[in-house]
Amino acid sequence: MPGQTRSAPDPTGPRPGGPRPTGLDGFNGMPADEAERALLACCGSHHWARRVAAHRPYPDLESLLAAADEAAYDLTPGDLAEALACESLTLLPDGAYSAAHTALSAAHAAYESRFGHVFVICLDDTAPEESLDQVLAGIRSRLTNDPDEERILTAEELRRLARGRLTRSFRAAGNCAVS
């Protein structure tokens, strides 16, 4: 969910026969199933992960992000449902009041009741102290959407989340492969 990074096995960890290449070269050289597992930490759609892994090697992060975007644009309703099932609820910042917990829980429940899945929103460009307000405003405004419109917005938010997770994974590990 927003601001969270899922963890997968460290693709740059040691392996029999010597150290594994790191960075994009390490990701490009992984066996397909291992690369798919690493990608599932960014988006829970197996179709998306297979498609992104299948287009390796990537010459740079921008090429990987472009392929991830393209695969996200092609998510079917089933792929979207699979990815959403892997998402978790928004975490509140430390020190949030119990009223904020109650408001967020109620908003999430209303959203899930209406659309049948968790609410996702990318908060990559939002200051932590503004995230709660952004999530609540987002849920409230999107509750008025019809299901088809909301599916499109949800798919876009998942695409943005996957992009951010891929970018953070590469930056966090010194431009290392997805982790």
N, C-alpha and C positions, 0 to 999 in steps of 0.2 A: 504494500500500500504506500501511499505518498510518504516520502522521507525514509522509507525502509528499503534496505537492500537485502535480498534473500541471499543466502550463502549456498554455494555448491562446493563440491570437492575442489581443492586448490589445483587447477590445471597446470600450475608451474612447479608443483612439488617434485620431490625426488622420484626417480623411477629406476627399476633395475637396469644396469648397464650404464649408469651415469646420469648426470643432470639433464632434465628436459629443457629444450629451448624455451625462452620466455618471450613475453610480448606477443604481438600479433603473429610472429613466426611460430610460437608455441601453440597458439590457438589454431592456426592454419594447419599445423602438423598433427593435431590430435586425431585419434580415430573418430569416425563420424558419431558413434553412439556417445562417446565422451563429450564431444563438442555439443551435441544436442542436449545432454544433461546440464552442461554449463549454461547453455542458452535458456533452458527452462527456468533458471533462476531470475531471468529478466522478463519473461513472458511465458505463462503456463500453457500455451497452445503447442501441442506436439507438432502439428502441421507447420506452424511458424518456425519452430526450432529446427525441424528437418530441412525446411526450405532455406533458412539462413545458413545452416551448416553445409548444405549441399553446394552452395555457391562459393565455397572457399577454393582457392586462397584469396584473401583480401589484401590489396597492396597497402592500405592504410585504414585508419579508424573511420574516416569519412565514407569510404566505400562500404565498410561493414554497416554503418548507420543507414546508408542509402538502401542497402539490401534488406535491412531490418524493417525500414519504413515500407518498402514495396511489399514485403511479406505481410506486414500488418494491414495494409490496405486491402489485401485479399482474404482476410479472415471471414469465414462463413459464420452464420449464426451459431452453429455447433462449435466451431473453433473459439468463438467469442465466449460461449458458455463455459468451455473447458478452461480458458484463461482466467475468466472471472472466478471460477471455483477455487483457484489457487491464490486469489487475492484475500487480504485480511482487512479488517476494519481499521479506520484511521486511529492512530494513537494520539492521545492528548499530550500536550507538553507537560513536563513536570510542573507540579504546583497548580494545576488547573483546579478550579473550584468544583465541588460536587454538583452544583447547578449546571456547569458546563458538561459534565459527564452525563447528566440526565438529559439535557437538551440534545447532545450528540446521539445518545442512545435512541431517543425518541425519533430523531430525524432519520437515522439509519433504519430503524424499524419501519417507518412510513415508506421510505424509498424501497426497501426490500419487499414490502407487501405489494407495492404498486408494480415493480418491475421484475421481481423474482430473483434478484442477484444483489451482491454488495455494490455500494456506491464507490466508484473510483474517480480520483481527480489527481492530476499531477501538480504538485506544489513546489516544483524545482525552483521557480523564480519568486517564491513567497518567503518572506522573513518568518522565522519560527514563531515569533510572537503574534503573527497575523494568520497563522495556519488554521486555528480553530474558527475564526470568523470567516475565512475563505471557504472552509469545508461546509459550514452551516449555510452560508449564502449560496454555495453551489448546489447543495441538496435541495434547498427551498426553491431555487429557480428551476432546477431540472425536474422537480416533482410535477410541474405543469406540462411537461413534454408528453407527446403521444409516444407509445412504445417504439415505433419505427424511428422517430427523431432521436429518442434517447439511445437506441442501439447504435446509431451513427456517432453520437457524442461520446458514448462509452468506448466505442472502438478507437476513437481519436485519443481519448485519455489513456487507454492502454498502450497505444502506439507511443505516446509521449513518455509514459512511464518506462517502457522498454528501452527507449532511446536514452533516457536519463540513467537508467541502471547500467546499460552498456558503457556509456561515457564514464560514469563514476567508477565502474570496474576497471576500466583501462587506466584512468587517472590515478585511482587509489593505489594501484600496484605499480606505479611508475611506468604507465603505458603497457601494462601486462595484460595477459589474456583474461577473459571473463572469469570472475570468481564469485 
